[in-house]
Amino acid sequence: MTISAPLANADTRIRDVTVTDDELTVALMDGRRISAPLAWYPRLANATPDQRAHFEIAGGGWGIHWPDIDEDLSTEGLLRGARAPGRVA
């Protein structure tokens, strides 16, 4: 079995964010996209479409902040598949 090493030039900063009724998708600077079920993030799932659309790319591009619902996510957590704290599988 071969295990690939992380790319030295991978740029995991956030380029764009899309939130639908079912899914969170984050586009990274290096061209990859991370998608996760919106159910993993209850604050986002319970927010209005306008609240979901009002986000700020924060922390030099390593995080996302939704000021209207006080939600913060990081690329590190998204890449690990981390769900919101307290969320049951």
Buried (B, 14 or more C-beta within 10 A) or exposed (E): EEEEEEEEEEBBBBBEBEBEEEEBBBBBBEEEEBEBEBBBBBBBBEBEEEBBEBBEBBBEBEBBBBEBBEBBBBBEBBBEEBBBEEEEE
